[in-house]
Amino acid sequence: MSLLDTRVPAVVLRIDRNPFHHGTLGAVRSLGRAGVEVHVVADSAGSPVSRSRFVHRMHSPPPLGASPREIADVLRRVAARIARPAVLVPMDDAGAIAVGRDREALAPFFLLPDVSGELPERVADKAELAAVCASLVIPHPVTLVPDGPAQAVAAVRRLGLPVVAKWSRPWLLPSGSGLRSTTVVTCGQQALQLYLRTEEAGSRLLLQQWLPPGPGRDWFVHGYADRSGVVRAGGAGLKRQAWPRGAGLTAVGCWTPNPQLRELAERLTRELGYRGVFDLDFRHCATTGRYHLLDFNPRPGAQFRLFSDAAGLDVVRALHLDLTRRPLPAGAPREGRVFVVENYAPLAALRPVPAGRELAWQAADDPAPGRAMWALWSRHVFRRLRRRPPAVAVAPPSVPPSLPPARRNAGPTPTDNEKASSR
């Protein structure tokens, strides 16, 4: 018998058009395996998620660039088709923010955490998060918000190179603009060029202190703050591999106990009065020994299934149980468990893991999404390779034939530093 109330369906919402968002599939499988009827509001064109046997029905998502009100309108139409209250699970920041803004209008149709309407937007906004950390004395990289081109260049000089440039509201970045949510800036001119695209980006540019990545430095904490504010489910994870390397999403993560990070997460959510699922990203500073909060995502992280405990509880199941007034089981943590995203870390998917491993796409009880992902990924990689400009062969400089043989090979041997600077 399922611990979850299977009479109450779930609606998984994703605004982002990324077909390789494995977190959406994780939510579908987690709830579907427990017997919950799962509806998905997301782009289904070629999406591996749509192939899952645990999807009851796919629904068309809001149009690209939709406002929070337009997103809420789409959700109300979906609710009318379902014809009974459902647990709503936003899987990206745009969805979580839209639900927060229109919580009162959506509450008659969906079961939602009791959180202040503006709080998800406040913590997702990277400029606001810096202010939140300052007020709560939580370590955060030094962050400057330039209000003009000259200030952007001055901020780079003040922080020292390299500098991390971020858009405060990355969910507003227009598709096809080439703008990235985060960029490592290596000169003042680069920061200036980014600042000049502020209007196009739709939000403020932040320039942030660079904290070098490295083994054992990138961490994340997932959890669910229940009706009383107690953090349940989830845990602390260490990012073993990222894609792209150094500063990308978690390709390989390991459930690793870290009481200091757990306490930071509990204090942060308690003092903010936050309720619901959260995903926090931290980077450990080797110089100070402190963990700096980099991001607060007011929704499940894509790798949330890493934290499935001995009772089968994860943050998405915790959300459903709590909102349907069911008790949450107390399962033992499965520390050392590993989560692997196969298309980003294929070799790691083949290595044995004594403490257990879960793959993002492949599952014995739901194989179709894994097959669909590999077919789609192969086409994606092939298209990228075709767009890559061909390498231009550079002929070695000719040596005048009049020189004696010894002179043809003469010349200083480059030092290790010179080799590194030419890479």
C-alpha positions as CSV (number, residue, x, y, z in Angstrom):
1,M,0.0,0.0,0.0
2,S,1.3,3.4,-1.0
3,L,2.2,5.9,1.8
4,L,0.9,8.7,-0.6
5,D,-2.7,9.6,-1.1
6,T,-3.2,8.2,-4.6
7,R,-6.6,9.9,-4.9
8,V,-4.7,13.2,-5.3
9,P,-3.0,13.7,-8.7
10,A,0.1,15.7,-9.3
11,V,0.9,18.3,-11.9
12,V,4.6,18.7,-12.8
13,L,5.3,22.1,-14.4
14,R,8.3,23.0,-16.5
15,I,8.5,26.3,-18.4
16,D,12.0,25.8,-19.7
17,R,12.1,24.1,-23.1
18,N,15.2,22.0,-22.4
19,P,14.4,18.4,-23.5
20,F,17.3,17.0,-21.4
21,H,15.9,18.2,-18.0
22,H,16.2,14.9,-16.1
23,G,14.7,16.4,-12.9
24,T,11.3,16.4,-14.6
25,L,11.6,12.7,-15.3
26,G,12.7,12.1,-11.7
27,A,9.5,13.8,-10.4
28,V,7.3,11.8,-12.8
29,R,8.9,8.5,-11.7
30,S,9.0,9.3,-8.0
31,L,5.3,10.1,-7.8
32,G,4.2,7.6,-10.5
33,R,5.9,4.7,-8.8
34,A,3.9,5.5,-5.7
35,G,0.7,5.2,-7.6
36,V,0.0,8.9,-8.1
37,E,-1.6,10.1,-11.3
38,V,1.0,12.4,-12.9
39,H,0.2,15.2,-15.4
40,V,3.0,17.0,-17.0
41,V,2.8,20.6,-18.3
42,A,5.9,20.9,-20.5
43,D,7.0,20.9,-24.1
44,S,6.5,17.4,-25.3
45,A,8.1,17.8,-28.8
46,G,10.7,15.0,-28.8
47,S,10.9,15.1,-25.0
48,P,12.1,11.8,-23.5
49,V,9.8,12.5,-20.4
50,S,6.7,12.1,-22.6
51,R,7.7,8.4,-23.2
52,S,7.6,7.5,-19.5
53,R,5.0,5.0,-18.6
54,F,4.3,7.0,-15.4
55,V,3.0,10.0,-17.3
56,H,-0.8,10.0,-17.3
57,R,-1.1,12.9,-19.6
58,M,1.0,15.6,-21.2
59,H,-0.3,19.2,-21.4
60,S,0.9,22.0,-23.6
61,P,3.1,24.5,-21.8
62,P,2.7,28.3,-21.7
63,P,4.3,30.0,-24.7
64,L,7.9,31.2,-24.6
65,G,8.2,34.4,-22.7
66,A,4.8,34.0,-21.0
67,S,4.1,36.3,-18.1
68,P,3.3,34.8,-14.6
69,R,-0.4,35.6,-15.2
70,E,-0.4,33.7,-18.6
71,I,1.3,30.7,-16.8
72,A,-1.4,30.8,-14.2
73,D,-4.1,30.8,-16.9
74,V,-2.6,27.7,-18.5
75,L,-2.5,26.0,-15.1
76,R,-6.2,26.8,-14.4
77,R,-7.1,25.3,-17.8
78,V,-5.2,22.1,-16.9
79,A,-6.9,22.0,-13.5
80,A,-10.3,22.2,-15.2
81,R,-9.4,19.1,-17.3
82,I,-8.3,17.2,-14.2
83,A,-11.5,18.3,-12.3
84,R,-10.1,17.8,-8.8
85,P,-7.4,19.4,-6.6
86,A,-3.8,18.4,-7.4
87,V,-0.4,18.9,-5.9
88,L,1.5,21.3,-8.1
89,V,5.3,20.7,-8.6
90,P,7.2,23.5,-10.4
91,M,10.5,22.2,-11.7
92,D,12.1,25.5,-12.7
93,D,12.4,29.0,-11.3
94,A,10.0,30.6,-13.8
95,G,7.3,28.2,-12.8
96,A,7.9,28.5,-9.1
97,I,7.9,32.3,-9.3
98,A,4.7,32.4,-11.4
99,V,3.0,30.1,-8.8
100,G,4.1,32.3,-6.0
101,R,2.8,35.4,-7.6
102,D,-0.6,34.0,-8.3
103,R,-0.9,31.7,-5.3
104,E,-4.3,33.0,-4.2
105,A,-5.8,32.6,-7.7
106,L,-4.3,29.0,-8.0
107,A,-5.1,27.8,-4.4
108,P,-8.7,26.7,-5.2
109,F,-7.4,24.3,-7.9
110,F,-4.0,23.1,-6.4
111,L,-2.5,22.1,-3.1
112,L,0.4,24.5,-2.5
113,P,2.9,25.2,0.3
114,D,1.9,28.2,2.5
115,V,4.7,30.5,1.5
116,S,4.6,34.3,1.0
117,G,3.9,35.1,-2.6
118,E,7.0,37.2,-3.3
119,L,9.5,34.9,-1.4
120,P,10.3,32.5,-4.2
121,E,11.0,35.4,-6.5
122,R,13.1,37.1,-3.8
123,V,15.4,34.2,-3.2
124,A,15.7,33.2,-6.9
125,D,16.8,36.8,-7.8
126,K,20.6,36.7,-7.4
127,A,20.8,40.3,-6.4
128,E,18.1,39.9,-3.8
129,L,19.8,36.8,-2.5
130,A,23.0,38.7,-1.8
131,A,21.0,41.2,0.3
132,V,19.3,38.3,2.1
133,C,22.6,36.7,3.0
134,A,24.0,40.0,4.2
135,S,21.0,40.6,6.5
136,L,21.1,37.0,7.9
137,V,25.0,36.9,8.1
138,I,25.3,33.9,5.8
139,P,28.5,33.7,3.8
140,H,28.1,34.9,0.2
141,P,30.7,36.0,-2.4
142,V,31.2,39.7,-2.5
143,T,28.7,41.0,-5.1
144,L,28.6,44.3,-6.8
145,V,25.7,45.7,-8.9
146,P,27.0,48.3,-11.4
147,D,24.6,51.1,-12.4
148,G,26.6,52.3,-15.4
149,P,29.3,51.2,-17.8
150,A,32.1,52.9,-15.9
151,Q,30.9,51.2,-12.7
152,A,31.1,47.8,-14.4
153,V,34.7,48.3,-15.3
154,A,35.5,49.7,-11.8
155,A,33.8,46.7,-10.2
156,V,36.1,44.4,-12.1
157,R,39.2,46.4,-10.8
158,R,37.8,46.3,-7.3
159,L,37.1,42.5,-7.2
160,G,40.2,41.5,-9.2
161,L,40.2,39.1,-12.1
162,P,38.7,36.7,-12.8
163,V,35.2,37.8,-11.9
164,V,31.9,36.0,-12.1
165,A,29.2,37.8,-14.0
166,K,25.6,36.8,-13.4
167,W,22.2,38.0,-14.5
168,S,20.0,38.6,-11.5
169,R,16.9,36.9,-13.1
170,P,18.3,34.3,-15.5
171,W,14.8,33.0,-16.2
172,L,14.1,36.2,-18.2
173,L,17.0,35.7,-20.6
174,P,15.6,35.6,-24.2
175,S,16.0,32.3,-26.1
176,G,18.6,32.5,-28.8
177,S,20.3,35.6,-27.5
178,G,23.5,33.7,-26.7
179,L,23.5,35.2,-23.2
180,R,24.4,32.8,-20.4
181,S,23.1,33.0,-16.8
182,T,26.7,32.9,-15.5
183,T,30.0,34.0,-17.3
184,V,33.5,34.0,-16.0
185,V,34.9,37.5,-16.9
186,T,38.6,37.8,-17.6
187,C,38.9,41.5,-18.5
188,G,37.1,44.8,-17.9
189,Q,36.1,45.1,-21.6
190,Q,34.2,41.8,-21.3
191,A,32.2,43.1,-18.3
192,L,31.5,46.3,-20.2
193,Q,30.1,44.4,-23.2
194,L,27.8,42.4,-20.9
195,Y,26.6,45.4,-19.1
196,L,25.6,47.1,-22.4
197,R,23.2,44.1,-23.0
198,T,21.3,44.7,-19.8
199,E,18.1,45.8,-21.5
200,E,18.2,42.7,-23.7
201,A,18.8,40.4,-20.7
202,G,15.8,41.8,-18.8
203,S,17.5,42.0,-15.4
204,R,20.5,43.5,-13.6
205,L,24.1,42.4,-14.2
206,L,25.9,41.3,-11.1
207,L,29.7,41.1,-10.7
208,Q,30.8,38.6,-8.1
209,Q,34.0,37.6,-6.3
210,W,35.5,34.5,-7.9
211,L,35.8,31.5,-5.6
212,P,38.0,28.9,-7.4
213,P,36.4,25.5,-7.9
214,G,38.2,22.3,-7.0
215,P,37.8,18.8,-5.6
216,G,35.5,18.8,-2.6
217,R,34.4,22.5,-3.0
218,D,31.1,22.3,-4.7
219,W,28.1,21.3,-2.5
220,F,24.4,21.3,-2.7
221,V,21.6,20.9,-0.1
222,H,18.1,19.7,-0.9
223,G,15.2,19.7,1.5
224,Y,11.5,20.2,2.1
225,A,10.3,22.7,4.7
226,D,7.0,21.3,5.9
227,R,3.9,23.1,7.2
228,S,5.5,23.8,10.6
229,G,8.8,25.0,9.0
230,V,10.8,21.8,9.9
231,V,13.2,20.7,7.1
232,R,12.4,17.1,6.1
233,A,13.8,14.8,3.5
234,G,16.8,15.7,1.3
235,G,20.4,16.0,2.5
236,A,23.8,17.4,1.6
237,G,25.6,16.3,-1.6
238,L,29.0,16.7,-3.0
239,K,29.4,17.5,-6.7
240,R,32.0,15.1,-8.0
241,Q,31.6,16.0,-11.7
242,A,30.0,19.0,-13.4
243,W,28.9,19.7,-16.9
244,P,30.4,21.9,-18.2
245,R,33.5,21.2,-16.1
246,G,34.1,23.5,-13.1
247,A,30.9,25.5,-12.9
248,G,28.1,23.5,-14.5
249,L,25.2,21.3,-13.4
250,T,25.8,18.2,-11.4
251,A,26.7,15.3,-13.6
252,V,27.8,13.1,-10.7
253,G,26.7,13.8,-7.2
254,C,27.3,11.9,-3.9
255,W,25.2,12.0,-0.7
256,T,27.8,13.1,1.8
257,P,27.0,14.1,5.4
258,N,27.7,17.7,6.2
259,P,26.1,18.9,9.4
260,Q,27.4,22.5,8.9
261,L,25.6,22.9,5.6
262,R,22.4,21.2,7.0
263,E,22.4,23.8,9.9
264,L,22.9,26.6,7.4
265,A,20.0,25.5,5.3
266,E,17.7,25.1,8.3
267,R,18.6,28.5,9.7
268,L,18.1,30.2,6.3
269,T,14.6,28.6,5.7
270,R,13.5,29.2,9.3
271,E,14.4,32.9,9.3
272,L,12.9,33.5,5.9
273,G,9.7,31.6,6.8
274,Y,10.2,29.5,3.7
275,R,7.8,26.6,3.0
276,G,8.2,24.0,0.3
277,V,11.0,22.3,-1.7
278,F,14.4,24.0,-2.0
279,D,17.7,23.5,-3.6
280,L,20.8,25.4,-2.3
281,D,24.2,25.6,-4.0
282,F,27.3,26.2,-2.0
283,R,31.0,26.6,-2.7
284,H,33.6,26.0,0.0
285,C,36.3,28.7,0.2
286,A,39.7,27.1,0.8
287,T,41.1,30.4,2.2
288,T,38.5,31.1,4.8
289,G,37.1,27.6,5.3
290,R,33.6,28.9,5.0
291,Y,30.7,27.7,2.7
292,H,29.4,30.5,0.6
293,L,25.8,30.3,-0.6
294,L,25.7,30.8,-4.4
295,D,22.1,30.0,-5.3
296,F,18.7,29.5,-3.7
297,N,16.4,27.6,-6.1
298,P,12.7,27.6,-4.8
299,R,11.9,24.2,-6.3
300,P,13.4,20.7,-6.6
301,G,16.9,20.5,-8.0
302,A,17.4,18.3,-11.0
303,Q,19.4,15.7,-9.0
304,F,16.9,15.5,-6.1
305,R,16.5,11.8,-6.5
306,L,20.0,11.4,-5.0
307,F,18.3,11.9,-1.7
308,S,15.9,9.0,-1.7
309,D,16.2,7.6,1.9
310,A,15.7,4.1,3.2
311,A,11.9,4.7,3.4
312,G,11.8,5.8,-0.2
313,L,11.2,9.5,0.8
314,D,12.5,12.3,-1.4
315,V,11.6,16.0,-1.5
316,V,8.9,15.5,-4.1
317,R,7.2,12.8,-2.2
318,A,7.6,14.8,1.0
319,L,5.7,17.7,-0.7
320,H,2.8,15.4,-1.8
321,L,2.6,13.7,1.7
322,D,2.7,17.0,3.6
323,L,0.1,18.8,1.4
324,T,-2.3,15.9,1.6
325,R,-1.9,15.8,5.4
326,R,-0.1,12.4,5.4
327,P,2.7,11.6,7.9
328,L,6.2,11.6,6.5
329,P,8.1,8.4,7.3
330,A,11.4,8.7,9.1
331,G,13.9,6.8,6.8
332,A,17.6,6.4,7.5
333,P,19.9,8.4,5.1
334,R,21.6,6.4,2.5
335,E,24.9,8.3,2.7
336,G,27.4,7.5,0.0
337,R,24.6,7.0,-2.6
338,V,25.5,8.3,-6.1
339,F,23.4,10.0,-8.8
340,V,24.7,10.0,-12.4
341,V,23.4,11.9,-15.4
342,E,24.5,9.4,-18.1
343,N,24.7,11.8,-21.1
344,Y,27.0,14.1,-19.2
345,A,29.1,11.4,-17.4
346,P,28.8,8.2,-19.4
347,L,31.9,6.5,-17.8
348,A,30.6,7.2,-14.3
349,A,27.4,5.4,-15.2
350,L,29.4,2.2,-15.7
351,R,31.4,2.2,-12.5
352,P,30.2,0.0,-9.6
353,V,29.1,2.0,-6.4
354,P,29.0,0.0,-3.2
355,A,26.5,2.4,-1.5
356,G,24.1,2.3,-4.5
357,R,23.6,4.5,-7.6
358,E,20.7,5.9,-9.5
359,L,20.8,6.9,-13.1
360,A,19.0,10.0,-14.3
361,W,17.5,8.4,-17.5
362,Q,17.8,4.7,-17.5
363,A,15.5,2.6,-15.3
364,A,14.6,-1.0,-15.6
365,D,10.9,-0.4,-14.9
366,D,10.7,2.6,-17.3
367,P,13.2,2.0,-20.1
368,A,11.6,4.1,-22.9
369,P,12.8,7.6,-21.7
370,G,16.4,6.3,-21.6
371,R,16.3,5.1,-25.2
372,A,14.6,8.3,-26.3
373,M,17.3,10.4,-24.6
374,W,20.2,8.7,-26.3
375,A,18.6,9.0,-29.7
376,L,17.9,12.7,-29.0
377,W,21.4,13.3,-27.5
378,S,23.1,11.7,-30.5
379,R,21.3,14.1,-32.9
380,H,22.1,17.0,-30.6
381,V,25.8,16.2,-30.5
382,F,25.9,15.7,-34.3
383,R,24.3,19.1,-34.9
384,R,26.8,20.8,-32.7
385,L,29.7,19.1,-34.4
386,R,28.4,20.2,-37.8
387,R,28.1,23.8,-36.6
388,R,31.6,23.8,-35.3
389,P,34.0,25.7,-37.7
390,P,36.6,23.5,-39.3
391,A,40.1,23.7,-37.8
392,V,42.5,25.7,-39.9
393,A,45.8,24.0,-40.5
394,V,48.8,26.3,-39.9
395,A,51.9,25.4,-41.9
396,P,55.2,25.5,-39.9
397,P,57.5,28.4,-40.8
398,S,59.9,27.6,-43.5
399,V,63.6,27.4,-42.7
400,P,65.9,29.0,-45.3
401,P,67.8,26.1,-47.0
402,S,71.1,28.1,-46.7
403,L,71.1,27.6,-42.9
404,P,73.3,24.8,-41.6
405,P,71.4,21.8,-40.1
406,A,72.3,22.7,-36.5
407,R,70.6,26.1,-36.9
408,R,67.3,24.6,-38.2
409,N,66.6,23.0,-34.8
410,A,68.1,25.8,-32.7
411,G,66.0,27.9,-30.4
412,P,65.1,28.3,-26.7
413,T,63.1,25.5,-25.1
414,P,59.8,26.9,-23.7
415,T,59.4,26.8,-19.9
416,D,56.3,25.1,-18.3
417,N,54.8,28.6,-17.7
418,E,55.2,29.6,-21.3
419,K,53.5,26.3,-22.3
420,A,50.6,27.0,-20.0
421,S,50.1,30.5,-21.2
422,S,49.8,29.3,-24.8
423,R,47.0,26.8,-24.2
